[in-house]
Amino acid sequence: MTSTDGSGAAQPRSDRVWTVPNLLSALRLAGVPLFLWLVLGPEADAWALGVLVLSGITDWLDGFLARRWNQMSVLGQLLDPVADRLYLLAVVLGLAMREIVPWWVAVLLPLRDVLLWGLVPLLRTRGFSALPVHFIGKAATFCLLYAFPLLFLGDGEGVVATLARVFGWAFAVWGMGLYWWAGLLYAWQVRRLLLTTPRRTPRRNSGPPQRGVRNG
């Protein structure tokens, strides 16, 4: 099986499970409940921010090692976007439950993903499992992952907290706008795909693997 990198070149994709990049992705996933406990339990914001920093480092490192060591895998390309979504959900829920951001923010971001998941059955009728991640979606995730730690730092008094709050909300507004813009682009791509690609006829016993991948 193959996937594509940012340049569009084909890269091998295996069914291996026990790889270093996959272990790093699993470590990121294990940090999600730890982050929520730190935020909602002892309210140890410094440790929670440390978990977010570690998540960002492992996010970059697993993709780098997968390409460097030729360990691109189906599982890895599934775990990476799942970890990103879970961290976004965990952070925004933590912020809302601490009353640092309003609840409409905690609803607006997951709502986009719910709507996109509803498009997956339509993709499958054309033999696709997903669409490549758009650079606008990556920019949105980048903005949001900067915004949320700043908003945590802004939950206090003083000049540093005020600056963190201002810059945090600036990143958050841009991030949410780009996040929904990317979602609308995905929906438009699905519409075009449905109009230009014939419906795939199911085959018994065998058939080619489903097309469509996510970038790492």
Summary of the structure (lengths in Angstrom):
residues: 216
radius of gyration: 18.9
end to end distance: 14.9
largest distance: 66.3
contacts: 660
relative contact order: 0.14
helix: 68%
strand: 5%
